[in-house]
Amino acid sequence: MVTSTADQKRLRWNGARSALREALPSYLNPGVQILAYLTVIGVLAGIWRLFSGLGAATNLTDGIPWGIWIGFDFSLIAISGAGFTMAGLVYVFRQEQFRPALRPAVLTGLLGYTAVLALLILDLGRPDRFYHFLIYWNLHSPLFEISWCVLLYTTVLLIEVSPQVYERLNRPGPVRIVHAIIVPLAIVAVTLSSLHQSTLGTLYLNMPYRLNALWYTPLLPLLFFTSSVSTGLSVAIIAYKLATRFTGQQAQLRVARGLGSLVAGVLVFYLVLKLGDIILSGKAPLLLAFDRMSLLMWIELIVGVLAPLAIFLAPSVRRTEKGQWAGAILVVLGTLISRFDATLFAQTAPPGATYVPHVVEWMTTAGVVAAAALAWYLGARLLAVFEKPNGHH
Amino acid sequence: MSARTKGTASFSRRQFLKLSAATAGGAALVGCQFVPATASGESIDPAKVPGILIDLTRCVGCGNCQRSCIAANDLHPSQEELSTLSADTYTYVQRYDLPGGKTRFVKRQCMQCLYPACVSACTVGALHQTADGVVAVDARKCIGCRYCQYACPFNVPKFQWDSALGLVRKCQFCLGRLAQGQGPACADNCPSGALKYGLRGDLLQEAHGRIAAHPEVYVDLIYGETEVGGTSCLYISDVPFDQLGFPKLGTDPAPHYAESMMKRTPTIAVSVAAVATGIYSVLRWRSDHGHVEIDVREEK
């Protein structure tokens, strides 16, 4: 008896090993290899930065103290909005038709916020004191609130993602527990996200003399929140398409089409807010000046709002695979531009201050993003990123 | 029949959009009005805060203030850092050669705002206002996030870029010397009488007196009396301030805008959670109701 269970064990082990050997080549595709190299380079550059300090590892100065780390960080927070928008859509608004896109989006959210934390810690002058916001409180500080929300929400995301792991491990117990609390969890996710996505806009309200007037408006919190919703939903479209591709499943075009119409609705709301604010506050001449700042704003609006709006509002384009990809990618690109505008390009730096990112800044940023992408790819292939049909109710 | 079940089992699109619009509108109402209120600096008596009156007509640019500051604060500036504010230069004297052969010297340092934006912005409360109203950095708390550098309307806080463990530093009005009953090193060591240390209320009186005594010399403005809600470092000058690199700022306290939003945090949190719970409950009730109908039909 003893030998036979040992045999069985060995057989199972051998089976797993040969399965791994068969599957391994498909994991070592060129895309994965590139991501892995970028990750390794990023980790080494990150370690070097931690020991050498910000002056040596970056081209940041007292004139321009925030660079691409913060730019990508704030963009990634909006991109990771995929998690709360989809959880809200499926669990709070009970839009069951979007459930197939839920799990890839939540996985994106978790890995996105993990990347956010990594970049944020790299950017601190004292990375060893990253936990200080837990002990020393300043309720007036937008960054204090954002830190807390990101920490709490990442914890929520960990719980939300856990069924994808437990289902693979055939552990129905924990899956049931998470399922029992999933609605309150989604409400907490929506609340924490509404707070910090909007507070990201509030953060810039503390820079009335630094942020260009075309960007500076009391509506910044609402604008940032709104764009996090359109960006989150667009990222959910991309994540869903990629996840179906990697798992060899058939993507349902109507899922992306439905999300696309929602994105269009949110973009219209955003456009009305943005243009309405610019016109009502008498800044229309600034927008029509067609100088550097006005052009920056036009690029931001055309790439991130007008072009995707044209795609998602045209029924014939919205239905096509290419149209859905293009629309979603444009929204994400537009958010990237808008967050970089607010952080870097639309900031009035003191005279003489210049900033061209240091190669270590690029390597670490690319490394963190590549690591998140790699983890996402492996997650999509190894975890239960799609629910079993009728596995819920 | 199928249309009927679709409409009840999953919430209809029109209803969904209406609800979303209502939610967004509610959020807009809650979120987007400025309410005049500033929490930072509220408990400070603006007349009793220690300050410095800087009379630009009396400054000869000797640099004694900078040398005393370096000695008093044990700073180690490099040669280039001597002519700019840095983590090792809390004060320096900027030279302005003006048209008409006039030369003026402007001492720069932390303006010591009554409503400091850096204190309001600081993630961990390292920047703080002492009970006397002095704006200082607690080096044990600072994490080096550098948000204060963006919040300061005078571009004052500076970061230790050369250090592997960098912090933000700035003039702290020689807190240690103040505790011993002395004035800040710069003011105590000014040989020309350009710097005068005192309580802000007294200094304002003095400044108004000097301008009134020589209206033909002075510009009729005390820079720092009203700028961003008032500062404890006050300047008077015979040359218009915009020619001497002083930023034109409003009279609203700089942290006013962000703080008016931040104090809504609990309201927003509760509203969003309540609205989300409400939406879920209504939809849940409706779809449960719908499921009953479907079940009945399926049984037939």
Interface residues (C-beta under 8 A of the other chain):
Chain A: F51 S52 G53 L54 G55 L60 T61 D62 P65 W66 G88 Y91 V92 F93 R94 Q95 E96 Q97 D123 L124 G125 R126 D128 R129 F130 H132 F133 I135 Y136 W137 N138 L139 H140 S141 P142 L143 F144 E145 S147 V183 A186 I187 V188 V190 T191 S194 L195 S198 T199 T202 L203 L205 N206 M207 P208 Y209 R210 P218 L219 P221 L222 F225 T226 G265 F269 Q347 P350
Chain B: S10 F11 F16 L17 L19 S20 A24 A27 A28 G31 C32 Q33 F34 A39 S40 L85 S86 A117 V119 S120 A121 C122 T123 V124 G125 A126 K141 C142 I143 G144 C145 R146 Y147 Q149 Y150 A151 P153 N155 K158 F159 Q160 W161 D162 S163 A164 L165 G166 L167 V168 P247 L249 G250 A254 P255 Y257 A258 E259 M261 M262 T265 I268 A269 V272 A273 A276 T277 I279 Y280 L283 R284 S287
